Amino acid sequence: MYKYQTLWKRKTLFLIAALGVLVSSCKEEISGVGSNYLHDTVSSGIHTFADSTIFNFQPVLKRTILASGINLNINTAASSLFVGKVSSEGLEIWSALKIPILTDSVGRLLADTLILRMRYPYHYGDPSDQTIDFSVYVNTNLTTGTSTLAKSDLQQIVGSFSGIVRKDTVKTILVALDTTILNPLLRTSSLSLIIVPNTPMNTLRAFASNENGDNTFSPTMKFIVNGATGVSTKTYNPTYDFFVEVSDGQVQPGEFITRGGYAMRERIVVRIDSMRNQLKLNPFVTINSAILQVQSDLKYHTTSNVPLDTIGPSLGYIPNNSVADSGHTFVTYGTSSTTDQSRYGFQIRNLIESALRNGQDSLVLELRSGFAYRTISGSTVDVEDYNINRWSFYGAGYGSSDADKAKRPKLVLTFSYLR
């Protein structure tokens, strides 16, 4: 039995060795069987669009926003109250605070102080200028939907502050208010205060708002009153507060800007129908990459000293343009090229592929200086109220006056599909 097993093993080893020699001596070739079905079934292409047949641009200025059917100032839920001006940019911002009613039962007002607190260091403008100088005015017609403020909205000055506050520090500012003017107004529902920068102030600073996330930093009205039980101190927070940009600089020729707080955005409509026709794309095409490129004019790009504010511009998607403020979606922040720090790209592959799949004729996008979600009266809205940054981009138009057509916005599309 052992003899036969040994013989079988020897034969098996011989066959394996012979098969190895046979395989190694064969010429390696690719079989042509079925090649007529597989060859050239995948086509691909790359195309760069930089003309008005694909793009439509339009500036959008958002001063108010719709939340739960109520029209509100876009900065009603902002975490900061910006105050100041930057003359070189033609920029000026005021803050407004709605003061709650002081009932007769509280007593007679003896003293009134407005307390403003900085929650974190913030400085926008000339780094060497650290002056804070503002006046507090009375207003009797402020509403949550107030979108603009003008000199005519400023009635009487009831207080002021002037001082040097280092840009890398936080400070609590106390402003003694004129009780003679305020006493009768505190008994009504119409009293508001407006904080306006004076001539010596030439930067923007940030005070914590009612919605800053920590009530110990919120703006406070401190009343000293003489009531039934004697002299006591009462403190109240504003009913609501927000800031309003009352002016901004001119846009450079052939460029467009985005600005935080002011909510200056650029609406970008991508013509999917034109793209589909030009490239003969069908609904089954695979979009491998779709980079929307914009180039910033660095001479007119300005930001604050807050690291979060230095994040690149953001892109939002508007799925339903027929309804105001309806569920805009954050897409991505722009990333700059390693070879050109002024050029930012946004990957919108999924949006374009979905539009082609679903037979959409266009995509509506918004380029912004930032993107944040806020909840107001149970509704979620998207804003850029946490920064005042300005971005200036080349090529909003496509006329012959464009100084450098190479700097126009572009869409670089790479695609593939089965024939």
C-alpha positions as CSV (number, residue, x, y, z in Angstrom):
1,M,0.0,0.0,0.0
2,Y,2.8,2.4,0.9
3,K,4.5,1.6,-2.4
4,Y,1.5,2.7,-4.5
5,Q,1.0,6.0,-2.5
6,T,4.6,6.9,-3.1
7,L,4.3,6.2,-6.8
8,W,1.1,8.4,-7.0
9,K,2.9,11.3,-5.3
10,R,5.8,11.1,-7.8
11,K,3.4,11.1,-10.8
12,T,1.6,14.2,-9.3
13,L,4.8,16.1,-8.8
14,F,5.9,15.3,-12.4
15,L,2.6,16.6,-13.8
16,I,2.8,19.8,-11.8
17,A,6.3,20.5,-13.0
18,A,5.4,19.8,-16.6
19,L,2.4,22.1,-16.5
20,G,4.6,24.9,-15.1
21,V,7.0,24.6,-18.0
22,L,4.1,24.6,-20.5
23,V,2.5,27.7,-19.0
24,S,5.8,29.6,-18.8
25,S,6.5,28.9,-22.5
26,C,3.1,30.3,-23.7
27,K,3.0,33.8,-25.2
28,E,0.8,36.1,-23.1
29,E,-2.0,37.6,-25.2
30,I,-5.3,39.4,-24.6
31,S,-8.2,37.5,-26.0
32,G,-10.3,39.4,-28.5
33,V,-13.4,37.5,-27.7
34,G,-16.2,40.0,-26.9
35,S,-14.0,43.0,-27.6
36,N,-16.6,44.4,-30.1
37,Y,-18.9,44.8,-27.1
38,L,-16.4,46.2,-24.6
39,H,-14.2,48.5,-26.6
40,D,-15.0,52.3,-26.5
41,T,-18.1,51.9,-24.4
42,V,-17.0,54.6,-21.9
43,S,-16.5,58.1,-23.2
44,S,-15.1,61.0,-21.1
45,G,-14.5,64.7,-21.5
46,I,-13.4,67.8,-19.8
47,H,-14.8,71.2,-20.5
48,T,-14.3,74.7,-19.1
49,F,-17.2,77.1,-19.2
50,A,-16.6,80.8,-18.7
51,D,-19.3,82.6,-20.6
52,S,-22.9,83.8,-20.1
53,T,-24.4,80.8,-21.9
54,I,-23.7,78.9,-18.7
55,F,-23.6,81.5,-16.0
56,N,-25.9,84.3,-14.9
57,F,-24.8,86.6,-12.1
58,Q,-26.8,88.9,-9.9
59,P,-26.0,90.8,-6.7
60,V,-28.4,90.1,-3.8
61,L,-28.7,92.3,-0.7
62,K,-30.5,90.7,2.3
63,R,-31.6,93.2,4.9
64,T,-34.5,91.1,6.3
65,I,-35.4,87.4,6.5
66,L,-38.7,85.5,6.7
67,A,-39.1,83.3,9.8
68,S,-42.4,81.7,10.8
69,G,-44.1,84.1,8.5
70,I,-42.6,87.1,10.2
71,N,-40.3,89.6,8.4
72,L,-37.3,90.2,10.7
73,N,-34.0,92.1,10.5
74,I,-31.5,89.6,9.2
75,N,-29.3,90.1,12.3
76,T,-32.1,89.6,14.9
77,A,-30.5,86.4,16.1
78,A,-26.9,87.5,15.7
79,S,-24.5,86.7,18.6
80,S,-22.8,90.0,18.4
81,L,-23.7,93.7,18.1
82,F,-21.2,95.4,15.8
83,V,-20.6,99.1,16.2
84,G,-18.2,101.4,14.3
85,K,-17.1,102.5,10.9
86,V,-14.2,102.1,8.5
87,S,-13.9,105.2,6.3
88,S,-11.6,103.6,3.8
89,E,-14.3,101.1,2.9
90,G,-17.3,103.6,3.2
91,L,-18.6,101.2,5.9
92,E,-20.7,102.2,8.9
93,I,-22.7,100.0,11.4
94,W,-25.2,100.9,14.1
95,S,-26.7,98.7,16.8
96,A,-30.3,98.9,18.1
97,L,-31.8,97.6,21.4
98,K,-35.5,97.5,22.2
99,I,-36.0,98.3,25.9
100,P,-38.7,96.6,27.9
101,I,-41.4,98.6,29.7
102,L,-40.7,99.9,33.2
103,T,-44.0,99.7,35.0
104,D,-45.2,102.3,37.4
105,S,-45.1,99.8,40.3
106,V,-41.3,99.6,40.0
107,G,-41.0,103.1,41.4
108,R,-39.3,106.4,40.5
109,L,-36.2,106.2,38.4
110,L,-33.1,107.6,40.0
111,A,-30.4,106.4,37.7
112,D,-30.1,104.4,34.5
113,T,-27.0,102.7,33.1
114,L,-26.5,100.8,29.8
115,I,-24.0,98.0,30.2
116,L,-22.3,96.6,27.1
117,R,-19.9,93.6,27.4
118,M,-17.4,92.2,25.0
119,R,-17.4,88.4,25.0
120,Y,-14.3,88.0,22.9
121,P,-11.7,90.3,21.3
122,Y,-12.9,91.6,17.9
123,H,-11.3,94.3,15.7
124,Y,-12.0,95.2,12.1
125,G,-10.1,98.0,10.4
126,D,-6.8,99.7,10.9
127,P,-4.9,97.6,13.5
128,S,-3.3,100.6,15.0
129,D,-6.6,102.4,15.7
130,Q,-8.2,101.1,18.9
131,T,-10.5,104.0,19.7
132,I,-14.1,103.3,20.7
133,D,-16.3,106.4,20.5
134,F,-20.1,106.3,20.2
135,S,-23.3,108.0,21.2
136,V,-26.5,106.5,22.4
137,Y,-29.7,107.9,20.9
138,V,-33.4,107.5,21.7
139,N,-35.7,105.9,19.1
140,T,-39.5,105.4,19.4
141,N,-40.4,103.4,16.3
142,L,-38.1,100.5,16.1
143,T,-39.5,97.1,15.1
144,T,-38.0,93.6,14.6
145,G,-38.5,94.1,10.9
146,T,-36.4,97.3,10.8
147,S,-34.1,96.9,7.8
148,T,-32.5,100.4,7.6
149,L,-31.7,103.2,10.0
150,A,-31.1,106.9,9.1
151,K,-30.2,110.2,10.7
152,S,-33.9,110.9,10.9
153,D,-34.3,107.9,13.2
154,L,-32.0,109.5,15.8
155,Q,-33.9,111.7,18.2
156,Q,-32.0,112.8,21.4
157,I,-28.6,111.7,22.7
158,V,-29.0,110.1,26.1
159,G,-25.4,109.0,26.7
160,S,-21.9,108.5,25.2
161,F,-18.6,106.7,25.6
162,S,-15.1,107.5,24.4
163,G,-11.9,105.6,25.2
164,I,-9.0,103.4,24.0
165,V,-9.8,99.7,24.2
166,R,-7.0,97.3,23.1
167,K,-8.0,95.1,20.2
168,D,-6.8,91.9,21.9
169,T,-8.8,92.3,25.1
170,V,-12.4,92.3,26.3
171,K,-14.1,95.1,28.2
172,T,-17.3,96.0,29.9
173,I,-18.5,99.5,29.0
174,L,-20.8,101.4,31.3
175,V,-22.8,104.3,29.8
176,A,-24.7,106.6,32.2
177,L,-28.0,107.6,30.5
178,D,-30.0,110.8,30.9
179,T,-32.9,109.9,33.2
180,T,-34.7,113.2,32.5
181,I,-35.2,112.1,28.9
182,L,-35.7,108.5,29.6
183,N,-38.0,108.6,32.5
184,P,-41.3,109.2,30.6
185,L,-40.3,107.0,27.7
186,L,-39.5,104.0,30.0
187,R,-43.3,103.8,30.8
188,T,-44.2,103.2,27.1
189,S,-43.7,100.3,24.7
190,S,-41.9,102.3,22.1
191,L,-38.5,103.0,23.7
192,S,-35.4,101.8,21.9
193,L,-31.7,102.8,22.0
194,I,-29.5,103.2,18.9
195,I,-25.7,103.1,19.3
196,V,-24.0,105.2,16.7
197,P,-20.2,105.6,16.1
198,N,-18.8,109.2,16.4
199,T,-16.2,110.8,14.1
200,P,-13.1,109.6,16.1
201,M,-14.1,105.9,15.8
202,N,-12.8,104.4,12.7
203,T,-12.9,100.6,13.3
204,L,-15.6,98.0,14.0
205,R,-15.9,96.4,17.4
206,A,-18.3,93.7,18.7
207,F,-20.4,93.6,21.9
208,A,-22.3,90.6,23.0
209,S,-25.9,90.5,22.0
210,N,-28.9,89.1,23.7
211,E,-28.4,85.9,21.7
212,N,-24.7,85.4,22.5
213,G,-25.3,82.1,24.4
214,D,-24.4,83.3,27.9
215,N,-26.8,85.7,29.6
216,T,-24.0,87.0,31.8
217,F,-22.6,88.8,28.7
218,S,-25.9,90.1,27.4
219,P,-26.6,93.9,27.2
220,T,-28.2,95.2,30.4
221,M,-30.2,98.2,31.5
222,K,-29.4,98.8,35.2
223,F,-32.1,100.9,36.9
224,I,-31.8,102.4,40.4
225,V,-35.3,103.1,41.5
226,N,-37.1,104.4,44.6
227,G,-40.1,102.2,45.2
228,A,-42.5,101.2,48.0
229,T,-39.7,99.3,49.8
230,G,-37.1,101.9,49.3
231,V,-34.1,102.3,46.9
232,S,-33.3,99.1,44.9
233,T,-31.6,98.0,41.7
234,K,-33.4,96.4,38.8
235,T,-31.8,94.9,35.7
236,Y,-33.4,94.2,32.4
237,N,-32.1,92.7,29.1
238,P,-33.4,94.1,25.8
239,T,-36.5,92.6,24.3
240,Y,-34.5,92.2,21.1
241,D,-31.5,93.7,19.5
242,F,-29.7,93.7,16.2
243,F,-27.2,95.7,14.1
244,V,-27.8,97.5,10.8
245,E,-25.3,98.5,8.2
246,V,-26.1,102.0,7.1
247,S,-23.5,102.4,4.3
248,D,-21.0,100.5,2.3
249,G,-18.3,101.3,-0.3
250,Q,-18.5,101.2,-4.0
251,V,-18.0,98.0,-6.0
252,Q,-15.0,98.0,-8.3
253,P,-15.7,98.0,-12.0
254,G,-15.9,94.5,-13.4
255,E,-16.1,92.9,-9.9
256,F,-18.7,91.9,-7.4
257,I,-18.5,91.7,-3.6
258,T,-19.9,89.6,-0.8
259,R,-20.1,91.0,2.7
260,G,-21.1,89.5,6.0
261,G,-23.6,91.1,8.3
262,Y,-24.8,93.3,5.5
263,A,-25.6,90.0,3.7
264,M,-24.3,91.2,0.3
265,R,-24.4,88.0,-1.7
266,E,-23.9,87.0,-5.4
267,R,-26.6,84.9,-7.0
268,I,-25.2,82.4,-9.5
269,V,-27.5,80.6,-11.9
270,V,-25.9,77.6,-13.7
271,R,-27.7,76.9,-16.9
272,I,-28.0,73.1,-16.9
273,D,-30.1,73.1,-20.1
274,S,-27.3,74.9,-22.0
275,M,-24.7,72.6,-20.6
276,R,-26.7,69.6,-21.6
277,N,-27.1,70.8,-25.1
278,Q,-23.6,71.9,-25.7
279,L,-22.0,68.6,-24.5
280,K,-24.8,66.3,-25.6
281,L,-25.1,64.9,-22.0
282,N,-27.8,62.4,-21.2
283,P,-29.4,61.7,-17.8
284,F,-27.0,58.8,-17.2
285,V,-23.8,60.8,-17.4
286,T,-21.4,60.5,-14.5
287,I,-20.0,63.9,-13.4
288,N,-16.5,63.1,-12.1
289,S,-15.8,66.6,-11.0
290,A,-17.4,70.0,-11.3
291,I,-15.3,72.8,-9.9
292,L,-16.8,76.3,-9.7
293,Q,-13.9,78.7,-9.6
294,V,-13.9,82.4,-8.6
295,Q,-10.9,84.7,-8.3
296,S,-10.6,87.2,-5.4
297,D,-9.1,90.7,-5.9
298,L,-6.9,90.6,-2.8
299,K,-6.5,94.4,-2.8
300,Y,-10.2,94.7,-1.7
301,H,-10.4,91.6,0.5
302,T,-10.7,92.6,4.2
303,T,-11.3,90.5,7.4
304,S,-11.2,90.9,11.2
305,N,-8.7,89.6,13.7
306,V,-10.9,86.6,14.6
307,P,-9.5,83.3,13.2
308,L,-12.9,81.9,12.3
309,D,-13.5,84.9,10.0
310,T,-10.6,83.9,7.8
311,I,-12.3,80.8,6.5
312,G,-12.8,81.0,2.7
313,P,-16.1,82.2,1.1
314,S,-19.0,79.8,1.3
315,L,-21.5,78.5,-1.3
316,G,-25.2,77.9,-0.7
317,Y,-27.7,76.1,-2.8
318,I,-31.3,77.3,-3.2
319,P,-33.6,74.4,-4.1
320,N,-36.8,76.5,-4.3
321,N,-36.2,80.0,-5.6
322,S,-39.9,80.8,-5.7
323,V,-40.3,80.9,-1.9
324,A,-38.4,83.4,0.2
325,D,-35.7,82.0,2.4
326,S,-36.9,78.4,1.9
327,G,-34.4,75.9,3.1
328,H,-31.2,77.1,1.6
329,T,-28.5,74.5,1.9
330,F,-24.8,74.9,2.7
331,V,-22.7,73.3,0.0
332,T,-19.0,73.9,0.9
333,Y,-16.4,76.5,1.8
334,G,-14.1,77.5,-1.0
335,T,-10.6,76.1,-1.0
336,S,-7.7,78.1,-2.6
337,S,-5.2,76.8,-5.0
338,T,-1.7,76.1,-3.8
339,T,-0.3,78.0,-6.8
340,D,-2.8,80.9,-6.6
341,Q,-4.1,82.0,-3.2
342,S,-6.6,84.3,-4.8
343,R,-8.5,81.5,-6.7
344,Y,-11.1,79.6,-4.8
345,G,-12.8,76.4,-6.0
346,F,-16.2,74.9,-5.0
347,Q,-17.0,71.2,-5.8
348,I,-20.6,71.0,-7.1
349,R,-20.4,67.6,-8.8
350,N,-23.3,66.1,-6.9
351,L,-25.6,69.1,-7.6
352,I,-24.9,69.1,-11.4
353,E,-25.3,65.3,-11.6
354,S,-28.5,65.4,-9.7
355,A,-29.9,68.2,-11.9
356,L,-29.1,66.1,-15.1
357,R,-30.7,63.0,-13.6
358,N,-33.9,64.9,-12.7
359,G,-34.2,67.0,-15.8
360,Q,-33.6,70.4,-14.1
361,D,-32.9,73.3,-16.4
362,S,-30.8,75.3,-13.9
363,L,-29.1,75.4,-10.5
364,V,-29.5,78.5,-8.2
365,L,-26.5,79.1,-6.0
366,E,-25.4,81.9,-3.7
367,L,-21.8,82.9,-3.0
368,R,-21.5,84.4,0.5
369,S,-18.8,85.6,2.9
370,G,-20.0,83.0,5.5
371,F,-22.8,80.6,6.4
372,A,-24.6,80.0,9.7
373,Y,-27.9,78.5,10.8
374,R,-30.0,80.4,13.3
375,T,-33.3,79.4,14.9
376,I,-35.9,82.3,15.2
377,S,-39.4,81.7,16.4
378,G,-39.1,78.0,15.7
379,S,-37.8,78.5,12.1
380,T,-34.3,77.8,10.9
381,V,-32.8,80.5,8.7
382,D,-29.3,80.8,7.2
383,V,-27.3,84.0,7.6
384,E,-23.8,85.3,7.7
385,D,-24.2,87.6,10.7
386,Y,-21.1,86.5,12.6
387,N,-18.6,88.5,10.4
388,I,-18.4,91.7,8.4
389,N,-15.7,90.4,6.0
390,R,-15.6,91.8,2.5
391,W,-14.7,89.6,-0.5
392,S,-14.2,91.2,-4.0
393,F,-14.3,88.9,-7.0
394,Y,-13.5,89.4,-10.6
395,G,-15.8,89.0,-13.5
396,A,-19.5,89.4,-12.6
397,G,-20.2,90.5,-16.2
398,Y,-19.1,89.2,-19.6
399,G,-18.9,92.4,-21.6
400,S,-15.9,93.5,-23.7
401,S,-14.9,95.9,-20.8
402,D,-13.7,93.0,-18.7
403,A,-10.1,93.9,-17.9
404,D,-8.9,90.3,-17.7
405,K,-11.1,87.5,-19.0
406,A,-8.8,84.9,-17.5
407,K,-10.0,86.0,-14.1
408,R,-13.7,85.3,-14.9
409,P,-15.6,82.7,-12.9
410,K,-15.2,79.3,-14.5
411,L,-16.8,75.9,-14.2
412,V,-14.4,73.1,-15.0
413,L,-16.4,69.9,-15.8
414,T,-15.1,66.4,-16.1
415,F,-17.6,63.7,-17.1
416,S,-18.0,60.2,-18.5
417,Y,-20.8,58.1,-19.7
418,L,-21.7,54.8,-21.5
419,R,-22.4,55.1,-25.2
